[in-house]
Amino acid sequence: MTGARPGPLAGIRVLEVGHILAGPFGGMLLADLGADVIKIEPIEGDLSRQVGSQFVGGHNVYFASINRSKRSVHIDLATAEGQAELGALAVTAHALLVNLRPSTIRKLGLDYESLRRFNPKIVCVALTGYGLDGPAAEWPAFDYVIQAITGVAASTGEPDGPPTLAGYSAIDNSAGIMAALGLVAKVLEGKGGQVDVSLFDTMLSQLNYKAAAYLNGGGAPARQRLGAHNFYVPAQLFETASGYLALFVTRDDSWRRLCEAIDRKEWADDPRFATMHARFAHRAELLEALAARLEEAPAAEWEERLRPLGIPAGAVRELGDALDGELVRSRDMVVTIETAEGPLRVMGSPIRFDGARPEYRAPPRLHEHTKDVLGQCIPEQVTRRS
């Protein structure tokens, strides 16, 4: 890619043992930042290689979306030979990122206690459902299950409707980010050790202000119509003459600008609406009046009118409309990776550095780099294999 140069993690080697989404996403973020991420796969490969039916040549699109720029090796971790290979790689690595159940992590020697004899400075990050230890450590966990048991699903959706799950894997992605952050922090410390990140803890931490309100006597958060914020008013979706509009007003000066923009200047100084707390106290009256006004024009028109005034507003769009839009193009968030079978389009890294762009490389073929990577560490075994 033109303008690409080594990222800030160039020279850092990370071993990844994971599957599906959370761990591999964290590993890809590190690869985007320049780390040499070596993906250790079983003979059948990461399960995500089999998810969905979209392919670009031999590249599974789901797998490609979270595994670009890595190298893939085959190690049978259940064998003595595989454990020797893992140990040899650990000598060369700064960190290991794994997302498996705690019992499997320990059985396969993927924790710090097992690997410290090879490299006392290695950082071992375990990304699990409920933590490495404790009564729930071995419970099976997936994103949707964590949304259910942490109160996220119960607080999402219409007040008179069923609990609702997020439309994407919010917790898996967030946990991958947390794991990458913990890994980098511990590597920077330079001491080696175990890092414990769980989906459950990650989701609870992201409930921050909602959890704090409950813990300090505020009660459980109630669902609001159209995804409304529990305190800020107006901050929700509104139906318009065509489509829906997301509007988020916090400060009183923003409220005054909104009133002027929608030709309702009298609302700006109305004692029911003039302050943040007044708007909260008179939520129903304000939303009824504002909803009626916003229904008089299309969402796109309101968006065009409100944004120049510094009012956070956005028309609801389909994913395809967003990806094909000018804003995505201006941010270079859709990137094209050239492969032998043709171009593969994926989302780019959200992390930018002055004067540099990430180098995006094709996702690895299954076990593509086994001979090259293991040959550097244990040439005798690789020679026997080949």
C-alpha positions as CSV (number, residue, x, y, z in Angstrom):
1,M,0.0,0.0,0.0
2,T,1.4,3.4,-1.0
3,G,2.7,5.3,2.1
4,A,2.8,2.3,4.3
5,R,5.7,1.9,6.7
6,P,6.5,-0.2,9.8
7,G,4.0,0.4,12.6
8,P,4.8,1.3,16.2
9,L,4.8,-2.4,17.2
10,A,7.3,-3.4,14.5
11,G,9.7,-5.9,16.1
12,I,7.1,-7.2,18.5
13,R,6.2,-10.9,18.0
14,V,2.8,-12.1,19.2
15,L,1.6,-15.7,19.1
16,E,-2.1,-16.1,18.7
17,V,-4.1,-19.3,19.6
18,G,-7.8,-18.5,19.1
19,H,-10.9,-19.0,17.1
20,I,-13.9,-17.1,15.7
21,L,-13.8,-13.4,16.7
22,A,-12.6,-12.0,20.0
23,G,-9.0,-13.2,20.1
24,P,-8.4,-13.0,16.4
25,F,-9.8,-9.4,16.3
26,G,-7.4,-8.4,19.0
27,G,-4.5,-10.1,17.2
28,M,-5.4,-8.3,14.0
29,L,-5.3,-4.9,15.7
30,L,-1.8,-5.7,16.8
31,A,-0.8,-6.8,13.3
32,D,-2.2,-3.6,11.9
33,L,0.1,-1.7,14.3
34,G,3.1,-3.6,13.0
35,A,3.4,-6.6,15.2
36,D,4.4,-10.0,13.7
37,V,1.4,-12.0,14.6
38,I,1.8,-15.8,14.3
39,K,-1.5,-17.6,14.3
40,I,-1.1,-21.2,15.6
41,E,-3.9,-23.3,14.1
42,P,-5.0,-27.0,14.5
43,I,-5.0,-29.2,11.5
44,E,-8.5,-28.2,10.6
45,G,-7.8,-24.5,11.2
46,D,-9.6,-21.7,13.0
47,L,-13.4,-22.4,12.9
48,S,-13.9,-19.0,11.4
49,R,-12.4,-20.3,8.1
50,Q,-15.7,-22.2,7.8
51,V,-18.2,-19.4,8.7
52,G,-20.5,-18.1,6.0
53,S,-20.4,-18.9,2.3
54,Q,-18.6,-15.8,0.9
55,F,-15.2,-16.2,-0.7
56,V,-12.8,-14.2,-2.7
57,G,-10.9,-17.0,-4.5
58,G,-9.8,-19.2,-1.6
59,H,-10.2,-16.5,1.0
60,N,-13.2,-16.9,3.3
61,V,-14.5,-13.3,3.8
62,Y,-15.5,-13.8,7.5
63,F,-12.0,-15.1,8.3
64,A,-10.3,-12.4,6.2
65,S,-12.1,-9.6,8.1
66,I,-10.4,-10.5,11.4
67,N,-7.1,-12.2,10.3
68,R,-5.3,-10.1,7.8
69,S,-1.6,-9.4,8.0
70,K,-0.9,-12.5,10.1
71,R,1.1,-15.7,9.5
72,S,-0.4,-19.1,10.0
73,V,1.4,-22.2,11.3
74,H,0.3,-25.7,12.2
75,I,1.2,-27.0,15.7
76,D,-0.5,-29.9,17.3
77,L,-0.5,-28.6,20.8
78,A,-1.8,-31.9,22.2
79,T,1.5,-33.7,21.4
80,A,5.0,-33.6,22.9
81,E,6.4,-32.5,19.6
82,G,3.8,-29.7,19.4
83,Q,4.7,-28.5,23.0
84,A,8.4,-28.4,22.0
85,E,7.5,-26.3,19.0
86,L,5.4,-24.0,21.1
87,G,8.2,-23.6,23.6
88,A,10.7,-22.8,20.8
89,L,8.3,-20.1,19.4
90,A,7.8,-18.8,22.9
91,V,11.5,-18.1,23.2
92,T,11.2,-15.7,20.2
93,A,7.9,-14.1,21.2
94,H,7.0,-11.1,23.3
95,A,3.5,-12.2,24.0
96,L,0.8,-14.9,23.5
97,L,-2.9,-14.1,23.0
98,V,-5.3,-17.0,23.5
99,N,-9.1,-17.3,23.7
100,L,-10.1,-20.7,24.9
101,R,-11.6,-22.1,28.0
102,P,-9.3,-21.9,31.1
103,S,-9.0,-25.7,31.4
104,T,-8.0,-26.0,27.7
105,I,-5.5,-23.1,28.1
106,R,-3.8,-24.9,31.0
107,K,-4.0,-28.3,29.4
108,L,-2.3,-27.0,26.2
109,G,0.4,-25.1,28.2
110,L,-0.8,-21.7,27.0
111,D,-0.5,-19.8,30.3
112,Y,2.5,-18.0,31.9
113,E,3.2,-20.7,34.4
114,S,3.7,-23.2,31.5
115,L,5.8,-20.9,29.3
116,R,7.9,-18.9,31.7
117,R,10.6,-21.6,31.6
118,F,11.1,-20.9,28.0
119,N,10.9,-17.1,28.3
120,P,10.4,-15.4,31.7
121,K,9.5,-12.1,29.9
122,I,6.7,-13.5,27.8
123,V,3.3,-11.9,28.3
124,C,0.4,-14.4,28.3
125,V,-3.1,-12.9,27.7
126,A,-6.0,-15.2,28.3
127,L,-9.3,-14.0,26.8
128,T,-12.1,-16.1,28.3
129,G,-15.8,-15.9,29.0
130,Y,-15.7,-15.4,32.7
131,G,-12.1,-15.3,33.7
132,L,-9.3,-17.8,34.3
133,D,-10.5,-18.7,37.8
134,G,-13.8,-18.7,39.8
135,P,-17.0,-20.6,39.9
136,A,-18.0,-19.6,36.3
137,A,-14.6,-20.1,34.7
138,E,-15.7,-23.2,32.7
139,W,-19.1,-21.9,31.6
140,P,-19.5,-21.7,27.9
141,A,-19.8,-18.1,26.7
142,F,-20.6,-16.3,23.5
143,D,-21.3,-12.6,22.8
144,Y,-25.1,-13.0,22.9
145,V,-25.1,-14.9,26.1
146,I,-23.0,-12.2,27.8
147,Q,-25.4,-9.6,26.5
148,A,-28.2,-11.5,28.1
149,I,-26.7,-12.1,31.6
150,T,-25.2,-8.6,32.1
151,G,-28.4,-6.7,31.6
152,V,-27.6,-5.4,28.2
153,A,-30.4,-7.2,26.4
154,A,-32.9,-6.4,29.1
155,S,-32.2,-2.7,28.8
156,T,-32.3,-2.6,25.0
157,G,-35.4,-2.4,22.8
158,E,-38.8,-0.8,23.1
159,P,-40.4,-0.6,26.6
160,D,-43.3,-2.9,25.6
161,G,-41.2,-5.2,23.4
162,P,-38.9,-8.1,24.1
163,P,-35.3,-7.8,25.2
164,T,-33.1,-7.0,22.2
165,L,-29.5,-8.0,21.2
166,A,-27.1,-5.7,19.5
167,G,-27.0,-6.0,15.8
168,Y,-23.3,-7.0,15.8
169,S,-20.8,-8.7,18.1
170,A,-20.3,-5.8,20.4
171,I,-18.8,-7.7,23.3
172,D,-16.4,-9.9,21.3
173,N,-15.0,-6.9,19.5
174,S,-14.7,-4.9,22.8
175,A,-13.0,-7.8,24.5
176,G,-10.5,-8.1,21.7
177,I,-9.6,-4.5,22.1
178,M,-9.2,-4.9,25.9
179,A,-7.0,-7.9,25.3
180,A,-4.8,-6.0,22.9
181,L,-4.5,-3.1,25.3
182,G,-3.6,-5.4,28.2
183,L,-1.0,-7.1,26.1
184,V,0.7,-3.9,25.0
185,A,0.7,-2.5,28.5
186,K,2.3,-5.6,30.0
187,V,4.9,-5.9,27.2
188,L,5.8,-2.3,27.8
189,E,6.3,-3.1,31.5
190,G,8.9,-5.6,30.4
191,K,8.4,-8.1,33.2
192,G,6.3,-10.8,31.6
193,G,3.3,-12.4,33.3
194,Q,-0.3,-13.4,33.0
195,V,-3.1,-11.1,31.8
196,D,-6.7,-12.1,32.5
197,V,-9.4,-10.5,30.3
198,S,-13.0,-11.8,30.1
199,L,-16.1,-11.1,28.0
200,F,-18.1,-10.8,31.2
201,D,-15.9,-8.2,32.9
202,T,-15.5,-6.3,29.6
203,M,-19.2,-5.8,29.2
204,L,-19.8,-4.8,32.8
205,S,-17.0,-2.2,32.6
206,Q,-18.7,-0.7,29.6
207,L,-21.9,-0.3,31.5
208,N,-20.0,2.3,33.5
209,Y,-22.5,5.2,34.2
210,K,-25.5,2.9,34.1
211,A,-23.9,0.6,36.6
212,A,-22.7,3.4,38.8
213,A,-26.3,4.9,38.9
214,Y,-27.7,1.6,40.1
215,L,-24.9,1.0,42.6
216,N,-25.5,4.4,44.2
217,G,-29.2,4.0,44.7
218,G,-30.4,5.1,41.3
219,G,-32.3,1.9,40.4
220,A,-32.1,-0.2,37.3
221,P,-32.2,1.7,34.0
222,A,-35.6,1.6,32.3
223,R,-36.0,1.1,28.6
224,Q,-37.0,4.2,26.7
225,R,-38.8,4.5,23.4
226,L,-36.6,4.7,20.3
227,G,-33.5,4.1,22.2
228,A,-33.7,7.3,24.2
229,H,-31.0,8.1,26.7
230,N,-32.0,7.7,30.4
231,F,-31.1,11.3,31.3
232,Y,-30.3,13.5,28.3
233,V,-33.3,14.9,26.4
234,P,-33.6,14.9,23.5
235,A,-31.2,12.1,22.8
236,Q,-32.8,9.3,20.7
237,L,-34.2,8.3,17.3
238,F,-37.1,10.3,15.8
239,E,-39.4,9.3,13.0
240,T,-39.4,11.9,10.3
241,A,-41.3,12.4,7.0
242,S,-38.8,10.0,5.5
243,G,-36.6,7.8,7.6
244,Y,-35.4,8.1,11.1
245,L,-33.1,10.7,12.6
246,A,-30.7,10.3,15.6
247,L,-30.4,13.4,17.6
248,F,-28.3,14.0,20.8
249,V,-28.5,17.2,22.7
250,T,-26.8,17.7,26.0
251,R,-25.8,21.3,26.6
252,D,-28.3,24.1,26.9
253,D,-26.6,26.2,24.2
254,S,-27.1,23.2,21.8
255,W,-30.7,23.1,22.8
256,R,-31.1,26.8,21.9
257,R,-29.4,26.3,18.5
258,L,-31.8,23.4,17.8
259,C,-34.8,25.4,18.7
260,E,-33.7,28.1,16.2
261,A,-32.9,25.6,13.5
262,I,-36.3,24.0,13.6
263,D,-38.2,27.3,13.8
264,R,-39.3,26.9,17.4
265,K,-37.4,29.8,19.1
266,E,-40.0,30.1,21.8
267,W,-38.9,26.7,23.2
268,A,-35.4,27.9,24.0
269,D,-36.5,30.0,27.0
270,D,-39.5,27.9,27.9
271,P,-38.9,27.1,31.6
272,R,-40.0,23.5,31.0
273,F,-37.2,23.0,28.4
274,A,-34.5,25.7,28.9
275,T,-32.2,23.6,31.1
276,M,-30.8,20.1,31.0
277,H,-32.7,19.1,34.2
278,A,-35.9,20.8,33.1
279,R,-35.9,18.9,29.8
280,F,-35.4,15.6,31.8
281,A,-38.3,16.6,34.2
282,H,-40.6,17.3,31.2
283,R,-39.4,14.6,28.9
284,A,-42.9,13.5,27.7
285,E,-44.1,17.0,26.8
286,L,-40.8,17.9,25.0
287,L,-40.6,14.7,23.0
288,E,-44.2,14.9,21.9
289,A,-43.8,18.4,20.6
290,L,-40.4,17.8,19.0
291,A,-41.4,14.5,17.4
292,A,-44.4,16.3,15.7
293,R,-42.1,19.0,14.3
294,L,-39.4,16.5,13.0
295,E,-42.1,14.6,11.2
296,E,-42.6,17.6,8.9
297,A,-39.4,17.0,6.9
298,P,-37.1,14.1,5.9
299,A,-34.3,12.9,8.1
300,A,-31.7,13.8,5.5
301,E,-32.9,17.4,5.4
302,W,-32.8,17.7,9.1
303,E,-29.3,16.3,9.1
304,E,-28.2,18.8,6.5
305,R,-29.7,21.7,8.5
306,L,-28.5,20.7,12.0
307,R,-24.9,19.6,11.4
308,P,-23.5,22.9,10.4
309,L,-24.8,24.3,13.7
310,G,-22.8,21.9,15.7
311,I,-25.8,19.8,16.7
312,P,-25.1,16.0,16.7
313,A,-27.6,14.6,14.2
314,G,-27.5,11.7,11.7
315,A,-30.0,10.0,9.5
316,V,-30.4,6.3,9.9
317,R,-28.7,4.5,7.0
318,E,-28.3,0.9,6.0
319,L,-24.8,-0.6,6.3
320,G,-24.3,-0.5,2.5
321,D,-25.2,3.1,2.3
322,A,-22.7,3.9,5.0
323,L,-19.9,1.9,3.4
324,D,-20.5,3.4,0.0
325,G,-20.7,6.9,1.3
326,E,-18.4,9.9,1.0
327,L,-17.5,10.0,4.7
328,V,-16.1,6.4,4.6
329,R,-14.1,7.2,1.4
330,S,-12.7,10.4,3.0
331,R,-11.5,8.4,6.0
332,D,-10.1,5.5,3.8
333,M,-11.9,3.1,6.0
334,V,-12.6,0.6,3.2
335,V,-9.3,-0.9,2.1
336,T,-8.4,-3.2,-0.7
337,I,-6.0,-6.1,-0.3
338,E,-4.6,-7.5,-3.5
339,T,-4.6,-11.3,-3.6
340,A,-3.7,-13.8,-6.3
341,E,-7.5,-14.3,-6.9
342,G,-8.3,-10.6,-7.1
343,P,-9.1,-7.7,-4.7
344,L,-10.4,-8.4,-1.2
345,R,-12.2,-5.4,0.4
346,V,-12.2,-5.1,4.2
347,M,-12.5,-2.5,6.9
348,G,-9.3,-0.5,7.7
349,S,-7.7,0.2,11.0
350,P,-9.4,3.0,13.1
351,I,-6.0,3.9,14.6
352,R,-4.0,6.6,12.6
353,F,-0.5,8.0,13.1
354,D,1.0,11.1,11.6
355,G,2.6,10.5,8.2
356,A,2.0,6.7,8.2
357,R,-0.6,4.2,7.0
358,P,-0.8,0.5,8.0
359,E,0.4,-2.1,5.6
360,Y,-2.5,-4.4,5.0
361,R,-1.5,-7.9,3.9
362,A,-3.6,-10.8,2.7
363,P,-5.0,-13.2,5.4
364,P,-2.9,-16.3,5.7
365,R,-3.7,-19.5,3.9
366,L,-4.1,-22.4,6.3
367,H,-0.7,-23.3,7.7
368,E,0.9,-21.2,5.0
369,H,4.0,-20.2,7.0
370,T,4.6,-23.3,9.0
371,K,7.9,-24.2,7.4
372,D,9.3,-20.6,7.3
373,V,8.4,-19.8,10.9
374,L,9.2,-23.1,12.6
375,G,12.3,-23.5,10.5
376,Q,13.8,-20.4,12.1
377,C,13.3,-22.0,15.6
378,I,13.6,-25.7,15.2
379,P,15.0,-26.6,11.8
380,E,15.5,-30.2,12.5
381,Q,11.8,-30.9,13.2
382,V,10.7,-28.9,10.2
383,T,13.1,-30.8,8.0
384,R,11.6,-34.1,9.3
385,R,8.0,-32.8,8.7
386,S,8.7,-31.8,5.1
